[in-house]
Amino acid sequence: MSPEPLKAIAGTPDQPLDINGIEIPCYVLDNEMRVLTQEGFLQAVGRHPKAKAGTGTKAMATMG
């Protein structure tokens, strides 16, 4: 029999972790481990949310 899966005790899609205006989906599991999604992290650092090994970055609009 598999061990019980951990449950999220904090975090929701509408309350992301906010670091200096950059929002990242974040959850806290019942063992107190913090979990970020790969998609959320990649978007936060300006990358395309769907990782493809060694390929491109999200196009950024020029500021002007």
DODOZA-963143 format. One record per atom (N, C-alpha, C, O, CB): residue number from 1; residue in three letters; atom name; z, y, x. Coordinates in nm, 4 decimals, padded with zeros to 6 digits, always signed. Atoms other than C-alpha are relative to their C-alpha. Glycine has a CB too. Layout:
BEGIN
{NUM "ala" "CA" {Z Y X}}
...
//
This chain:
BEGIN
{1 "met" "N" {+00.0000 -00.1171 +00.0822}}
{1 "met" "CA" {+00.0000 +00.0000 +00.0000}}
{1 "met" "C" {+00.0000 +00.1252 +00.0879}}
{1 "met" "O" {+00.0713 +00.1305 +00.1881}}
{1 "met" "CB" {+00.1200 -00.0012 -00.0942}}
{2 "ser" "N" {+00.0103 -00.1252 -00.0762}}
{2 "ser" "CA" {-00.0898 +00.3510 +00.1272}}
{2 "ser" "C" {+00.1207 +00.0883 -00.0256}}
{2 "ser" "O" {+00.1795 +00.0840 -00.1337}}
{2 "ser" "CB" {-00.1290 +00.0755 -00.0362}}
{3 "pro" "N" {-00.1102 -00.0934 +00.0224}}
{3 "pro" "CA" {+00.1790 +00.6142 +00.1801}}
{3 "pro" "C" {-00.0401 +00.1059 -00.1031}}
{3 "pro" "O" {-00.1585 +00.1341 -00.1216}}
{3 "pro" "CB" {+00.0419 +00.0672 +00.1329}}
{4 "glu" "N" {+00.0259 -00.1053 +00.0983}}
{4 "glu" "CA" {+00.2131 +00.8835 -00.0880}}
{4 "glu" "C" {-00.0701 +00.1175 +00.0679}}
{4 "glu" "O" {-00.0307 +00.1575 +00.1774}}
{4 "glu" "CB" {+00.1321 +00.0466 -00.0673}}
{5 "pro" "N" {+00.0636 -00.1192 -00.0584}}
{5 "pro" "CA" {-00.0237 +01.1759 -00.0248}}
{5 "pro" "C" {+00.0951 +00.1195 -00.0076}}
{5 "pro" "O" {+00.1756 +00.1303 -00.1001}}
{5 "pro" "CB" {-00.1334 +00.0327 -00.0730}}
{6 "leu" "N" {-00.0830 -00.1201 +00.0001}}
{6 "leu" "CA" {+00.1440 +01.5042 +00.0652}}
{6 "leu" "C" {-00.0478 +00.0940 -00.1094}}
{6 "leu" "O" {-00.1667 +00.0975 -00.1413}}
{6 "leu" "CB" {-00.0034 +00.0704 +00.1382}}
{7 "lys" "N" {+00.0332 -00.0945 +00.1065}}
{7 "lys" "CA" {+00.1549 +01.7685 -00.2077}}
{7 "lys" "C" {+00.0124 +00.1430 +00.0528}}
{7 "lys" "O" {+00.0967 +00.1722 +00.1378}}
{7 "lys" "CB" {+00.0922 -00.0212 -00.1236}}
{8 "ala" "N" {-00.0100 -00.1415 -00.0345}}
{8 "ala" "CA" {+00.0919 +02.1415 -00.1723}}
{8 "ala" "C" {+00.1162 +00.0599 -00.0784}}
{8 "ala" "O" {+00.1231 +00.0471 -00.2006}}
{8 "ala" "CB" {-00.1338 +00.0760 -00.0304}}
{9 "ile" "N" {-00.1141 -00.0634 +00.0660}}
{9 "ile" "CA" {+00.4145 +02.3311 -00.2443}}
{9 "ile" "C" {-00.0164 +00.1514 -00.0051}}
{9 "ile" "O" {+00.0595 +00.2192 -00.0745}}
{9 "ile" "CB" {+00.1299 -00.0361 +00.0721}}
{10 "ala" "N" {+00.0270 -00.1435 +00.0022}}
{10 "ala" "CA" {+00.2738 +02.6797 -00.1796}}
{10 "ala" "C" {-00.1470 +00.0227 +00.0305}}
{10 "ala" "O" {-00.2105 -00.0569 +00.0997}}
{10 "ala" "CB" {+00.0898 +00.0758 +00.1017}}
{11 "gly" "N" {+00.1392 -00.0362 -00.0225}}
{11 "gly" "CA" {-00.0653 +02.8474 -00.1787}}
{11 "gly" "C" {-00.0845 -00.0283 -00.1224}}
{11 "gly" "O" {-00.0712 -00.1325 -00.1866}}
{11 "gly" "CB" {-00.0555 -00.0745 +00.1199}}
{12 "thr" "N" {+00.0941 +00.0145 +00.1096}}
{12 "thr" "CA" {-00.3313 +02.8993 -00.4420}}
{12 "thr" "C" {-00.1295 +00.0695 +00.0405}}
{12 "thr" "O" {-00.1280 +00.1556 +00.1285}}
{12 "thr" "CB" {+00.0576 +00.0590 -00.1332}}
{13 "pro" "N" {+00.1263 -00.0661 -00.0340}}
{13 "pro" "CA" {-00.6987 +02.9992 -00.4301}}
{13 "pro" "C" {+00.0029 +00.1517 -00.0213}}
{13 "pro" "O" {-00.0681 +00.2246 +00.0480}}
{13 "pro" "CB" {-00.1116 -00.0595 -00.0819}}
{14 "asp" "N" {-00.0042 -00.1436 +00.0261}}
{14 "asp" "CA" {-00.6105 +03.3429 -00.5726}}
{14 "asp" "C" {+00.1060 +00.0744 +00.0823}}
{14 "asp" "O" {+00.1248 +00.1946 +00.0634}}
{14 "asp" "CB" {+00.0252 +00.0231 -00.1461}}
{15 "gln" "N" {-00.0970 -00.0637 -00.0885}}
{15 "gln" "CA" {-00.3377 +03.4108 -00.3103}}
{15 "gln" "C" {-00.0208 -00.0498 +00.1431}}
{15 "gln" "O" {+00.0614 -00.1256 +00.1946}}
{15 "gln" "CB" {+00.1451 -00.0284 -00.0475}}
{16 "pro" "N" {+00.0268 +00.0467 -00.1360}}
{16 "pro" "CA" {-00.4954 +03.3566 +00.0336}}
{16 "pro" "C" {+00.0926 +00.0669 +00.1026}}
{16 "pro" "O" {+00.1573 +00.1676 +00.0738}}
{16 "pro" "CB" {-00.1462 +00.0267 +00.0366}}
{17 "leu" "N" {-00.0699 -00.0604 -00.1131}}
{17 "leu" "CA" {-00.3284 +03.4265 +00.3674}}
{17 "leu" "C" {-00.0810 +00.1235 +00.0393}}
{17 "leu" "O" {-00.2022 +00.1136 +00.0588}}
{17 "leu" "CB" {+00.0161 -00.1019 +00.1218}}
{18 "asp" "N" {+00.0685 -00.1248 -00.0349}}
{18 "asp" "CA" {-00.4136 +03.7897 +00.4535}}
{18 "asp" "C" {+00.0462 +00.0426 +00.1378}}
{18 "asp" "O" {+00.1636 +00.0737 +00.1581}}
{18 "asp" "CB" {+00.0277 +00.1121 -00.1052}}
{19 "ile" "N" {-00.0305 -00.0437 -00.1364}}
{19 "ile" "CA" {-00.4302 +03.8775 +00.8230}}
{19 "ile" "C" {-00.0858 +00.1218 +00.0277}}
{19 "ile" "O" {-00.2058 +00.1107 +00.0527}}
{19 "ile" "CB" {-00.0260 -00.1142 +00.1059}}
{20 "asn" "N" {+00.0686 -00.1263 -00.0258}}
{20 "asn" "CA" {-00.5219 +04.2416 +00.8717}}
{20 "asn" "C" {-00.1265 +00.0161 -00.0852}}
{20 "asn" "O" {-00.2304 +00.0593 -00.0352}}
{20 "asn" "CB" {-00.0356 +00.0101 +00.1474}}
{21 "gly" "N" {+00.1125 -00.0163 +00.0914}}
{21 "gly" "CA" {-00.7515 +04.2392 +00.5670}}
{21 "gly" "C" {-00.0983 -00.1159 -00.0030}}
{21 "gly" "O" {-00.1935 -00.1141 -00.0810}}
{21 "gly" "CB" {-00.0729 +00.1224 +00.0349}}
{22 "ile" "N" {+00.0847 +00.1193 +00.0004}}
{22 "ile" "CA" {-00.9131 +03.9035 +00.6471}}
{22 "ile" "C" {+00.0741 -00.1084 -00.0769}}
{22 "ile" "O" {+00.1859 -00.1455 -00.0411}}
{22 "ile" "CB" {-00.0349 -00.0473 +00.1463}}
{23 "glu" "N" {-00.0656 +00.0981 +00.0855}}
{23 "glu" "CA" {-00.8356 +03.6468 +00.3795}}
{23 "glu" "C" {-00.0450 -00.1419 +00.0339}}
{23 "glu" "O" {-00.1643 -00.1689 +00.0473}}
{23 "glu" "CB" {-00.0285 +00.0304 -00.1468}}
{24 "ile" "N" {+00.0261 +00.1403 -00.0308}}
{24 "ile" "CA" {-00.8089 +03.2741 +00.4578}}
{24 "ile" "C" {+00.0790 -00.0856 -00.0985}}
{24 "ile" "O" {+00.2007 -00.0700 -00.1093}}
{24 "ile" "CB" {+00.0383 -00.0343 +00.1485}}
{25 "pro" "N" {-00.0751 +00.0903 +00.0869}}
{25 "pro" "CA" {-00.7222 +03.0075 +00.1999}}
{25 "pro" "C" {+00.1007 -00.0802 +00.0845}}
{25 "pro" "O" {+00.0636 -00.1361 +00.1877}}
{25 "pro" "CB" {-00.0968 -00.0958 -00.0772}}
{26 "cys" "N" {-00.1056 +00.0683 -00.0757}}
{26 "cys" "CA" {-00.3918 +02.8534 +00.3177}}
{26 "cys" "C" {+00.0963 -00.0650 -00.0973}}
{26 "cys" "O" {+00.1292 -00.0076 -00.2011}}
{26 "cys" "CB" {+00.0753 +00.0987 +00.0941}}
{27 "tyr" "N" {-00.0941 +00.0736 +00.0837}}
{27 "tyr" "CA" {-00.1567 +02.5957 +00.1702}}
{27 "tyr" "C" {+00.1137 -00.0508 +00.0873}}
{27 "tyr" "O" {+00.0957 -00.0707 +00.2074}}
{27 "tyr" "CB" {-00.0702 -00.1177 -00.0737}}
{28 "val" "N" {-00.1150 +00.0583 -00.0686}}
{28 "val" "CA" {+00.1889 +02.4657 +00.2665}}
{28 "val" "C" {+00.0290 -00.1327 -00.0694}}
{28 "val" "O" {+00.0482 -00.1374 -00.1909}}
{28 "val" "CB" {+00.1262 +00.0967 -00.0024}}
{29 "leu" "N" {-00.0261 +00.1322 +00.0550}}
{29 "leu" "CA" {+00.2471 +02.0926 +00.2207}}
{29 "leu" "C" {+00.1496 -00.0259 -00.0078}}
{29 "leu" "O" {+00.2290 +00.0467 +00.0520}}
{29 "leu" "CB" {-00.0683 -00.1081 +00.0842}}
{30 "asp" "N" {-00.1428 +00.0266 +00.0182}}
{30 "asp" "CA" {+00.5779 +01.9359 +00.1204}}
{30 "asp" "C" {+00.0717 -00.0422 +00.1283}}
{30 "asp" "O" {+00.1946 -00.0491 +00.1292}}
{30 "asp" "CB" {+00.0180 -00.1065 -00.1035}}
{31 "asn" "N" {-00.0640 +00.0256 -00.1290}}
{31 "asn" "CA" {+00.6411 +01.8400 +00.4853}}
{31 "asn" "C" {+00.0020 +00.1269 +00.0861}}
{31 "asn" "O" {+00.0309 +00.1210 +00.2056}}
{31 "asn" "CB" {-00.0730 -00.1139 +00.0744}}
{32 "glu" "N" {+00.0025 -00.1334 -00.0598}}
{32 "glu" "CA" {+00.6091 +02.2167 +00.5685}}
{32 "glu" "C" {-00.1178 +00.0248 +00.0940}}
{32 "glu" "O" {-00.1193 +00.1266 +00.1633}}
{32 "glu" "CB" {+00.1268 +00.0226 +00.0742}}
{33 "met" "N" {+00.1201 -00.0209 -00.0798}}
{33 "met" "CA" {+00.2731 +02.1730 +00.7468}}
{33 "met" "C" {-00.0884 +00.1031 -00.0698}}
{33 "met" "O" {-00.1089 +00.0962 -00.1910}}
{33 "met" "CB" {-00.0769 -00.1339 +00.0217}}
{34 "arg" "N" {+00.0924 -00.0987 +00.0542}}
{34 "arg" "CA" {+00.0399 +02.4704 +00.6998}}
{34 "arg" "C" {-00.1420 -00.0532 +00.0176}}
{34 "arg" "O" {-00.1757 -00.1092 +00.1219}}
{34 "arg" "CB" {+00.0175 +00.1392 +00.0698}}
{35 "val" "N" {+00.1356 +00.0547 -00.0029}}
{35 "val" "CA" {-00.3204 +02.3804 +00.6174}}
{35 "val" "C" {-00.0999 +00.1096 -00.0345}}
{35 "val" "O" {-00.0844 +00.1792 -00.1348}}
{35 "val" "CB" {-00.0139 -00.1192 -00.0981}}
{36 "leu" "N" {+00.1121 -00.0898 +00.0261}}
{36 "leu" "CA" {-00.6355 +02.5949 +00.6407}}
{36 "leu" "C" {-00.1226 -00.0858 -00.0239}}
{36 "leu" "O" {-00.1339 -00.1952 +00.0314}}
{36 "leu" "CB" {-00.0230 +00.1004 +00.1182}}
{37 "thr" "N" {+00.1249 +00.0742 +00.0161}}
{37 "thr" "CA" {-00.9751 +02.4836 +00.5186}}
{37 "thr" "C" {-00.0962 +00.0424 +00.1104}}
{37 "thr" "O" {-00.0925 +00.1564 +00.1568}}
{37 "thr" "CB" {-00.0627 +00.0243 -00.1412}}
{38 "gln" "N" {+00.0998 -00.0324 -00.1011}}
{38 "gln" "CA" {-01.2560 +02.4673 +00.7709}}
{38 "gln" "C" {-00.0930 +00.1093 -00.0515}}
{38 "gln" "O" {-00.1271 +00.2021 +00.0220}}
{38 "gln" "CB" {-00.0805 -00.1254 +00.0392}}
{39 "glu" "N" {+00.0903 -00.0987 +00.0591}}
{39 "glu" "CA" {-01.4798 +02.6644 +00.5350}}
{39 "glu" "C" {+00.0636 +00.1389 -00.0003}}
{39 "glu" "O" {-00.0004 +00.2370 +00.0378}}
{39 "glu" "CB" {-00.0378 -00.0411 -00.1431}}
{40 "gly" "N" {-00.0694 -00.1282 +00.0042}}
{40 "gly" "CA" {-01.2208 +02.9395 +00.4875}}
{40 "gly" "C" {+00.0173 +00.0604 +00.1377}}
{40 "gly" "O" {+00.0000 +00.1809 +00.1555}}
{40 "gly" "CB" {+00.1343 -00.0160 -00.0653}}
{41 "phe" "N" {-00.0175 -00.0491 -00.1365}}
{41 "phe" "CA" {-01.1518 +02.9662 +00.8593}}
{41 "phe" "C" {-00.1321 +00.0502 +00.0569}}
{41 "phe" "O" {-00.1373 +00.1580 +00.1162}}
{41 "phe" "CB" {+00.0577 -00.1101 +00.0896}}
{42 "leu" "N" {+00.1300 -00.0412 -00.0528}}
{42 "leu" "CA" {-01.5206 +02.9800 +00.9513}}
{42 "leu" "C" {-00.0454 +00.1321 -00.0602}}
{42 "leu" "O" {-00.0966 +00.2183 +00.0113}}
{42 "leu" "CB" {-00.1044 -00.1075 -00.0265}}
{43 "gln" "N" {+00.0366 -00.1268 +00.0632}}
{43 "gln" "CA" {-01.5847 +03.2558 +00.6975}}
{43 "gln" "C" {+00.0837 +00.1141 +00.0564}}
{43 "gln" "O" {+00.0311 +00.2230 +00.0791}}
{43 "gln" "CB" {+00.0176 -00.0084 -00.1525}}
{44 "ala" "N" {-00.0892 -00.1040 -00.0504}}
{44 "ala" "CA" {-01.2837 +03.4516 +00.8273}}
{44 "ala" "C" {-00.0405 +00.0488 +00.1386}}
{44 "ala" "O" {-00.0191 +00.1654 +00.1718}}
{44 "ala" "CB" {+00.1422 -00.0512 +00.0036}}
{45 "val" "N" {+00.0417 -00.0403 -00.1346}}
{45 "val" "CA" {-01.4239 +03.4532 +01.1811}}
{45 "val" "C" {-00.1483 +00.0364 +00.0055}}
{45 "val" "O" {-00.2053 +00.0512 +00.1136}}
{45 "val" "CB" {+00.0291 -00.1118 +00.0994}}
{46 "gly" "N" {+00.1380 -00.0479 +00.0049}}
{46 "gly" "CA" {-01.7730 +03.5519 +01.0627}}
{46 "gly" "C" {-00.1066 -00.1057 +00.0163}}
{46 "gly" "O" {-00.2224 -00.0728 +00.0421}}
{46 "gly" "CB" {-00.0192 +00.1006 +00.1031}}
{47 "arg" "N" {+00.0970 +00.1087 -00.0119}}
{47 "arg" "CA" {-01.9408 +03.2126 +01.0766}}
{47 "arg" "C" {-00.0445 -00.0452 -00.1382}}
{47 "arg" "O" {+00.0189 -00.0125 -00.2385}}
{47 "arg" "CB" {+00.0595 -00.1185 +00.0790}}
{48 "his" "N" {+00.0448 +00.0584 +00.1255}}
{48 "his" "CA" {-02.1386 +03.0341 +00.8084}}
{48 "his" "C" {+00.1058 -00.1007 -00.0445}}
{48 "his" "O" {+00.1574 -00.1756 +00.0384}}
{48 "his" "CB" {-00.1411 -00.0677 +00.0152}}
{49 "pro" "N" {-00.1096 +00.0868 +00.0452}}
{49 "pro" "CA" {-01.8895 +02.8431 +00.5892}}
{49 "pro" "C" {-00.0276 -00.1494 +00.0117}}
{49 "pro" "O" {+00.0666 -00.2288 +00.0131}}
{49 "pro" "CB" {+00.0318 +00.0312 -00.1414}}
{50 "lys" "N" {+00.0337 +00.1423 -00.0147}}
{50 "lys" "CA" {-02.0751 +02.5118 +00.6239}}
{50 "lys" "C" {-00.0364 -00.0258 +00.1456}}
{50 "lys" "O" {-00.1457 +00.0090 +00.1902}}
{50 "lys" "CB" {-00.1179 -00.0413 -00.0955}}
{51 "ala" "N" {+00.0206 +00.0247 -00.1431}}
{51 "ala" "CA" {-02.0407 +02.4005 +00.9856}}
{51 "ala" "C" {-00.1121 -00.1001 +00.0229}}
{51 "ala" "O" {-00.1187 -00.2043 -00.0423}}
{51 "ala" "CB" {+00.1292 -00.0506 +00.0648}}
{52 "lys" "N" {+00.1040 +00.0917 -00.0460}}
{52 "lys" "CA" {-02.3435 +02.2417 +01.1468}}
{52 "lys" "C" {+00.0089 +00.0055 +00.1517}}
{52 "lys" "O" {-00.0062 +00.1124 +00.2110}}
{52 "lys" "CB" {-00.1464 +00.0394 -00.0544}}
{53 "ala" "N" {-00.0266 +00.0071 -00.1440}}
{53 "ala" "CA" {-02.2844 +02.1298 +01.5036}}
{53 "ala" "C" {-00.0953 +00.0866 +00.0816}}
{53 "ala" "O" {-00.2155 +00.0608 +00.0877}}
{53 "ala" "CB" {-00.0096 -00.1435 +00.0471}}
{54 "gly" "N" {+00.0740 -00.0833 -00.0931}}
{54 "gly" "CA" {-02.3978 +02.4023 +01.7405}}
{54 "gly" "C" {-00.1018 +00.0949 -00.0606}}
{54 "gly" "O" {-00.1854 +00.1480 +00.0125}}
{54 "gly" "CB" {-00.0680 -00.0853 +00.0943}}
{55 "thr" "N" {+00.1004 -00.0889 +00.0580}}
{55 "thr" "CA" {-02.5967 +02.6095 +01.4918}}
{55 "thr" "C" {+00.0603 +00.1304 -00.0467}}
{55 "thr" "O" {+00.1795 +00.1382 -00.0768}}
{55 "thr" "CB" {-00.0698 -00.0677 -00.1154}}
{56 "gly" "N" {-00.0148 -00.1381 +00.0394}}
{56 "gly" "CA" {-02.6033 +02.9785 +01.3999}}
{56 "gly" "C" {+00.1284 +00.0586 -00.0528}}
{56 "gly" "O" {+00.2265 -00.0112 -00.0788}}
{56 "gly" "CB" {-00.0902 +00.0219 -00.0923}}
{57 "thr" "N" {-00.1083 -00.0770 +00.0589}}
{57 "thr" "CA" {-02.3710 +03.2445 +01.2736}}
{57 "thr" "C" {-00.0516 +00.0705 -00.1240}}
{57 "thr" "O" {-00.1723 +00.0871 -00.1416}}
{57 "thr" "CB" {+00.0580 +00.1016 +00.1011}}
{58 "lys" "N" {+00.0375 -00.0715 +00.1223}}
{58 "lys" "CA" {-02.3701 +03.4270 +00.9434}}
{58 "lys" "C" {-00.0567 +00.1358 +00.0396}}
{58 "lys" "O" {+00.0003 +00.2049 +00.1240}}
{58 "lys" "CB" {+00.1226 +00.0163 -00.0969}}
{59 "ala" "N" {+00.0613 -00.1309 -00.0290}}
{59 "ala" "CA" {-02.5994 +03.7318 +00.9516}}
{59 "ala" "C" {+00.0923 +00.1104 -00.0494}}
{59 "ala" "O" {+00.1438 +00.1040 -00.1610}}
{59 "ala" "CB" {-00.1409 +00.0126 -00.0667}}
{60 "met" "N" {-00.0870 -00.1116 +00.0353}}
{60 "met" "CA" {-02.3999 +04.0530 +00.9489}}
{60 "met" "C" {-00.0869 +00.1240 -00.0257}}
{60 "met" "O" {-00.1791 +00.1524 +00.0508}}
{60 "met" "CB" {+00.1052 +00.0272 +00.1133}}
{61 "ala" "N" {+00.0719 -00.1249 +00.0297}}
{61 "ala" "CA" {-02.5293 +04.3741 +00.7875}}
{61 "ala" "C" {+00.0390 +00.1037 +00.1041}}
{61 "ala" "O" {+00.1529 +00.1056 +00.1507}}
{61 "ala" "CB" {+00.0317 +00.0516 -00.1450}}
{62 "thr" "N" {-00.0314 -00.1037 -00.0976}}
{62 "thr" "CA" {-02.5524 +04.6671 +01.0253}}
{62 "thr" "C" {+00.0789 +00.1103 -00.0682}}
{62 "thr" "O" {+00.0539 +00.1452 -00.1836}}
{62 "thr" "CB" {-00.1288 +00.0566 +00.0648}}
{63 "met" "N" {-00.0819 -00.1098 +00.0515}}
{63 "met" "CA" {-02.2967 +04.9405 +00.9786}}
{63 "met" "C" {-00.0754 +00.1297 +00.0313}}
{63 "met" "O" {-00.1285 +00.1449 +00.1414}}
{63 "met" "CB" {+00.1463 -00.0001 +00.0638}}
{64 "gly" "N" {+00.0748 -00.1201 -00.0331}}
{64 "gly" "CA" {-02.4520 +05.2815 +00.9498}}
{64 "gly" "C" {+00.0274 +00.1155 -00.0789}}
{64 "gly" "O" {-00.0321 +00.2210 -00.0567}}
{64 "gly" "CB" {-00.1349 -00.0234 -00.0080}}
//
